[in-house]
């Protein structure tokens, strides 16, 4: 089966106050060394994976902020990917970008190179909330980015949005959704803010400088989003994701269906043949290892069949349609009701999961406590 190919670009112009992802300040010389090391890593896997695993049905450049690299560097990364992996012409090829890090010329280079989907980190409409998040772009830059993307030939655009920001009101969130929908995206990812430890935002909240969003308000924002976007023609196909028909994110579906993916770059994670492994986090160590002929892998974990079944269930339950029961049985040779009979009975009795159209799915009641439901299968 074809895999998903994830490439982590670990550079940003400025780290956002809520972000705990692995990223480093952009440095031109370090970025050039990173691209060279990435080529080495791709060549290694091209020579060591089976033919089937070298087939990739999606490519996703995430970060960090991939578009702090030059258009030529990004085009080179994709060109090397195509030389090392079998990537069909119709594969979904996504690049994340932040407004202000791309212009019309760079977007045209990306489209010409073969990128066909762009994911724009919009997050919020109001400038005061952008300041809370530590974002460095303005709404005008969002508008310019979207216009340039369309004029460059991108017709598959995702917007990332965040709700539950300290100081955000329901009126703010409704206004953000209104303004974003006016831009006619094909896909929207709406995430409730997680205040992660050891981030500037966490320090601002724990010190009392900022007050966290009320949990009931967050929940109201979530259900408003579901109603607003589904009434606007979007399919709610995963807890946090909405798409126009036929525009679901192919790459993310690989994760939720617990299929194989290969992660390249510092801190990237992979899951191939029941083995989970991740690369070293330090970009300097990543570069040094690959330049010296070593691999970048830091940790490896072989998953038992029981662990693979567990992951398949709780990842599948993230999708609104739920876990495909027939696919589970084909993969593992056992029914999910045989493996998790006690958990399913208990959750059904609580009204938290149900079966519908050959799927096991969360009920509406369960979505606010989804993580607690998932924990029952771990």
N, C-alpha and C positions, 0 to 999 in steps of 0.2 A: 504493500500500500504506500502511496506517495506520502511524504512527510510535510510538515510545515517548517519553514526555515526562518528563524528569528536572528536578527543581527543587532547587537546592542552597541549603540554609539554613545560613549560615556562622557560627552562634553556638553556644557551649557554656557551661555553667556553669564547667567546668574542663577544660583540655586534658589528655587522658590521656598518660602518659609515653611510650607507644610510637607515638603518632599523628603522622603527617606530612601529614595532610589540611589543607586551608585552612579555618581556623576562628578565631574571635575571641571574646573574653569577651563575654558577653551584656550589652547596654546597651539599655534600653527605648527611648530616643529614636532610637538608631541602628537598632534593629529596626523601628520604625515607618517610618522613612525607607526602609529596605530593602524593606518590603512595598509601599510606594508606587512605588519604582523597578521592582520586579518587575512590577507592573501595567503600567507603561509598556513594559517589554520584551515582555510577552505581546501587548500591543496592536500593537506593531511587527511581530511575526511573523504575527499574525492578518491583517495587511494586506499582507504580502509573500510568504507561502507559498502554494503552489497549494492548491486545495480538498482534494486527496488528502492532502497533507502536514499539513493542519490536522486530519485525523482521527487521534486518538490511541487506541491500544488498551490503553495502560497509563499510569499516572501514578505517579511515585515521588518522594517528598519525602525527601531524604537530607541528610547534613550532615558535620560539625557535629552538633548535636542539635536537630532540628526542633521537638521538643516543649518547648524553652525558650520558644518563642513561646506566646502565649495561645491558648486554644481558638478564640476569635473570630478571631484573626489567621489561624490555620491554615484555618478554615472559609472565610474571605474569599479566601485564596489559591486554594482549590479552586473556589470560586464564580467567580472571575475566569478560572481555567483553562477552566471549562465555557463561559463566555461567549466566549472567544477561540478555543477548539478544539472540534472535534466529538468528544466523549467519550461513548461509549455507556453505557447504564445498567449493563451487565454488565462494564465495564472493570475490570481490577485496579487498585486505588488504594491505594498503600502509604504509610505514614508510619513512619519510624524513630523509636524513642524509647529513652530510658534510664530505668530504674526510678528513681523519685524525682522525675522531671520531669513526671509525669502523675498525676492523681487520677481518681476515678470521674466527676466532673463534666466534666472536660476530655475524657475518653475518650467520654462520651456525646455531647458536642458534635461530636467528630470523626466518630463513627458516623452521627449524624443528618445531618451535612454531606455524607456520601457516601464517606468512607474505609471500606474493607472489609478491609484487611489491615494488620497491625501487625508491625513487625520490632523485636524487643527485644534490646538489647545486654546479654546476660547475661555472657558471657565465661568465668566460672569460678565454682565453688561456694565455694571456700575463701577466707576473708577475707585471709589472708596473701598469696595470689596476686593478689587484687584490688588490694592495696596496691602490689605490684610493678608492676602495670599502671597505677597512678594512678587507678583507678576510685573513684568516690565513693559508690556505693550498696552496700547490704547484701543478703544473701540474702532477708531478710524483706521488703525492698522489691521484690525480684523476685517473690516469692509474691503480694504485694499487687497489683503491676502486672498480673500474669497474671489474678488473680481479677477485678480491676476491668475488664480488657479483655473477659473473657468476659461479665461481667454487663452491660457496655455494648453487647453484641451482636456482638463480633468473634469469628468462628469460623474465621479463617484467620490463624494466629500463627506467625511465624518467630522462632527464637532464634539469635543469633550467639554462637559459642563459639570460644575460642582454646586451642590446645595448643602445647607447646614453650616454655612460659613458664619463665624462669630459676627454678630451685628446684622446679619441678613434677615429681611422680613419676607413674609409671603408675597407682599407687593413687589419686592425686588425680584423674587424668583419668577413670578408671573411675567414681569417685564422682560427678564432675560429670555424666557422661552418665546415670548412674542417677537422680540427683536431677532432671535436666531431663526425662527421659523420663516421670517420674511426673507431670509437668505437661501431658502429652498435646499437644505441639505438632503442627502440621500440616507444618512445614518446619523444617529445621535447616541452618545454614551453619557449617561447622567449618573454621577456618583455622589453619594453623601460623604461629606468630608470626614476622614479619619485623622484624628490628631495623634500623630505618631510620636513616641518618646524621642528625646534628643533632637528635636527640631526647634527652630526659633518660634514657630507657632505654639508648640507645646509649652515652651518657657513663658510665652506671653499669657497663655491661659492659666497655667499653674500659679503664676505670680499675681493673677487677678487683673492684669492690664486689659485682657480681653475676656468676655464672658462667652462660654460655649453656647451653641444654639440649643434651645429646648428640644428634648427628644420628641415630644408630641408634635411640635412644629415641623421637625424633620420628617416625621411620618406623614403629616398633612401635605408637605411639599412633594413627597414621593407619590402619593396617590393622586394628587393633582396632576403630576407629570404623566402618569399612566393614562388618566382620562383625557387629558389635553392632547397628547400625541396620538393616541389611538383614534380619537375623534378626528384628528388631522390626517388620517390615512397611513400612519405608521403601524407596523406590527411590533408588539411587545414580545420579543422572542427570547430574551434572557433577563434576569432580574434587573440589570442596569442598562440594558441595550434595546434600541428601537431602530427599525429599518423600514424603508419603503419596500414593497414586495420585490423579492429577488435581489435585494441589496444587503442581505445579512453578511456579516464579516466572516469570510471563509477561514481566515487564520484563527480567529478566536473560537470558531466552532470546533477546530481541531483540539483545542484545550478542553472545551466543555464535553466533548465526546471521548476524551481521554485517549486520543490518537497520538501517534509518534511525532515528535518535533525535535529539531536540532538547534541549539542556541550557540551563537558565535559571538566573540567579543568578551571583554571583562565582565564578570559576574553573571554571564548568561547561563541559563539552565536548559537542560535537555532531558528527553525521555525517549529512549530507543531500546527496543527489544526487552522491555521490562526493567531496564536499568536507568536510574535517574542519576545525572551527574551535573556538576556545575563548575564553572571556571573560576580562577582566582579573581578577587575583586579589584586589586590594584592594577591600574592601567600600565604602570611602569613594569611591574612583575609580569604581566601578560605579554608585553612587548619583549622583555628580556628572554622569557622562556621560549617564545616562538622564534626569535632571532637565533637562539642557540640550538634549535632543532628539537626542543622538548615540546610536550603538549601543554595546554593551558589549564587542563583539568585539575581541580583542587580536591573535590570529594566525589566519591561514587557510591551509590547505594543500589543493590539489586533488590527489586521488589518481589515479594512472594505473590502467588496467585491471589491469596486472600487480601493482600494490600492492594493489588490491582483492581480487584472486585470492589473493594471499599471506595477507592478513588473514583471508579467509574460511576458509582451510585451518587456520591455527593456532588461530583461535577455535573453529572447528567441532570440532577435535580435543580441546578441553576437555570436550566432552560425552562421556559414557560410551558412548552409542550411536555417536558419531563424526560425521564430516562426511557430510551427505546428498549422495551422488554425483549423483543425478538433479537435485537442486536446483541444484547447482554448474553443471552443464552447461546447464540452462535459463537460468541467469542470465548466463553468460559465453559460451555458444555453443561451448565446448570442454570436453573431458573433463579431469578433474584429472590423469589418467594421461598425457595428452598434454603438459600444461603442466609437470608436476613428475615426469617419468618417472625421471630419475636419482636424485632425492632419495627417491622411494618405493621404488625397487629397493634402494638402499643401506640404508634403514631396515628394509625387510622382511628383508633378509639378516641384519640384526642382531637380528631378532625384536622390533622395537620398534613396528611398526604392522602391521595386517592389515585385510583386507576381510571384512565380514560383513553380510548382509542389506542390500545396496546402500549400505553406509556404509564409509568409511575411518576406522579407529579405532586408538587406542593399545592396545597389549597391556598386560596387568597389569605386565609387566616394565618398561614404559616410563613408568608413572605417576610413579615417584620421580624420573625424569630428564626429565619432560615439557618443561621449559623448553629443554633441549638439543635435543629433537626439534623443538619449535616453531621454534627458530633455524634449522633446516635449510631452512625455507620462506620465510625473510626475505631 
